[in-house]
């Protein structure tokens, strides 16, 4: 089904424009409120946000929508996405909402919706909401005596921090470990440094001074240069980079080298397997994960199952087939023993546990395999449909033929931006660059 509003990670667009306006946000609150208002009890929704200026506007509009449908609203303020998922469960809410555009710059914003168990909504549930967004909902509003209330909840940062710290082994401490942590001037700017400090670490901070405009600006998991410099400056043992809503993490080792989600998945999978915690004999990743990860896991007796891009797809497969470790190369790491969504801080703590147990530098712990050369190029769309164009199809076929059996080409539309992503990997980096360039050129010509 082609969706009008929802992408791979909720609804996202330029703030205060037609595709992320206060009118749309209010209607999302009304539509979702209508669907999740069940039974005679007072239904409730929790709402968190990151640090974007437009969060105030969207939050207020959502509150109006939900309360008009008779739902009480608990406002959490700036807090990570995984905290919203956790608090949805612990506060026994009927649903949760995170206002964030994740790793995008401040101009964008988005709305992520969670069910009562803290899981992102299914395609079927999103389709029901989409249908209502195109309807007139005025006749469905609650009676005056059933309008909901809204209130801010105190102490939510502490609750999430305690939850995160409990995922770290009780017999371990981070005493003497020097950590540079980059919070992307986003939702985790308070909780991540403090939680790591309370576990004993020495903390050097990057990206912990949000001003409404600087979220993900030259910092965070998609721009790690500042963190790499900080690691060198303070001689840190590890660098931890979160994105704007802290549901993904990228690591920088003590040498300043970047460690992506594939390496983290390998570390956690093998550690959990050796301790008897890994379920289903393997992990779930996406089509973007490097072939090197699959080869490495096979070598230690573990399977890798691939899904379409998006942590929601990963979570769905994990739930349906009994896996408890999954994630994406981009740093979304899902550990379903703890949470039904990606959690950058918890994933980092699992890595730190392995580092402490093995007593080795991060560079040694995290180098599990040499990835095959992989090139990704984004082509901005100009209104065309390049994936239906014969020139593009021919370029893709030619690229796969040139890469052979030990390589692959992947072309997909972004679910969060007007882009076509062209990715290829293979043994010959020159060949990989060439085929990506050729396919990207064909896509650009057809778009």
Order of alpha helices (4+ residues) and beta strands (2+ residues): beta-beta-alpha-beta-alpha-beta-alpha-beta-beta-alpha-beta-alpha-beta-alpha-beta-alpha-beta-beta-beta-alpha-beta-alpha-beta-alpha-beta-beta-alpha-alpha-beta-alpha-beta-beta-alpha
